[in-house]
Amino acid sequence: MKDTMQILEEKAARGDYAAALKLADALKWGYYGEASPARAMALYRACTASPSRSVAASAYYNLGVFYYFGLLEEKTDVRLAFDCFMKSALLLPGKEALSRLADMYRYGQYVEQNETVAMRLYLKAASA
């Protein structure tokens, strides 16, 4: 397991965004040892610069989760969460980001409550 982490660390240090994203996921959940959400968040921030739309979209989505749920020392910040989910959905309209955006419209979190927009987003997420 340490070998996997070491390999990911080395690749991430060389600018491999896909490896950095995998490393962030492992650190977020503690897959190969102790979790380090603060380091994971820093890696997700770095991965938003990836030329790969899927890597950048995943990084934005994960940052949105940190802000939405107030993980780490970060307080819940629905404005930042909305921005991250929107960026993720614009890069790659995936189920997760679209569903989170739909929830925010459904419950009026940062945006004005709008059941019609929420339903459209849920349907788009279901077909993604």
N, C-alpha and C positions, 0 to 999 in steps of 0.2 A: 504494500500500500504506500509506503514511503517512496518507493521507486516511482509510482504513478505521480505522486505529488511533485517529486523532484523533476520528473520529465516535464510536467505541466509548467512548473516554475521556470525551468530553463527556456522552454518555448515561449512562454509569456514574456520573459525578459528580452527575448530577441524580437519582440513585436508581433508574435503570432496571436492575433485577436481571438481566433477560435479556441486556442489553448487557454488564453486568459479567461474566456467565458466559462469554459469547463472548470478551471481552477476556482473562479468566483462561485460557481454552483456548489463545488465541493466544500469550499470554506463557509458558504452560507449555511449549509446543513450539517457540516462536520462529517462528510462521507468517509474521509480517511483519517479521522482523528478528531481533535477538538475543533469546534466551529469558531470562525472568526468573522462575524458579520461586518465588522468595520472594514476589514481588508477586502471582503467580498464587495462591499459597496464601492470602495475605491476602484476595484477592478472593473465593476460594471460601468462606472463613470468613464474609465479609460476606453472601454469597448464601444462606447457610443460613437467614437471616431472611426470605427472600422469601416472599410470600404464595402464590406459584405452587408447587404441590407438585412439578412436574417440575423447576423450577429448583433448588429446595432439595434434592431428591433427587439431582440431578446434582452439586451442590456437595458434599454429604456423601460421595457415592461418590468423587469426586476427592480429597477430603481423606483418605479411607480409603486410597486408592492411595499418597498421600504417606507415610502412616504405615506401611503394609504393607511398602513397599519401601525405607523409610528414605531418601527423597529429601531433598535440601537438608541442612541441619544437623540436621534431625530424625532421630533414630536410629529404627531399626525399633521400632515399638511396636504389637504385635499387639492389645493391649487397646483402644487408641484406634482402630485400624483396624477391629476388630470392631464397636465402638460406631458408627462412621461408616457402615459397610456395613449394619448393622442399621437405623439411622435412614433410610438411603436406601431400603432394601427396604420399610420400613413406610410411607414416604411414597408410594412408587411402585415396586411389585415388578418391577423390571427385571432383565433377564438378567445384567447385569454384577454388580450387588450380590448377587443370589442365588447366582451362581456363586462369587463370592469367599467368601461365607458357607459355602457347601457345601465349598469347599476347606479352610476353617478347621476345620470339623467332621471332614472326612475325615482330616486330618493332626493333629488335636488341638492346634491353635494357639489359645491362650488358653482354649478350651473343651475339655471332655473329649471325646476322640475318640469319634465315634459315626457309624458307616457308614450306619445307617438314616436318621438325620436328614440326613446328607450326600446320600444318594440322593434323598430327598424334595425337597430344595432343588434338586438338579440337574434333576429332572423338572419342578419348578415353573419353573425358569429356561428350560428347553427350550420350555415352553408359553407363556412370557411374550411 
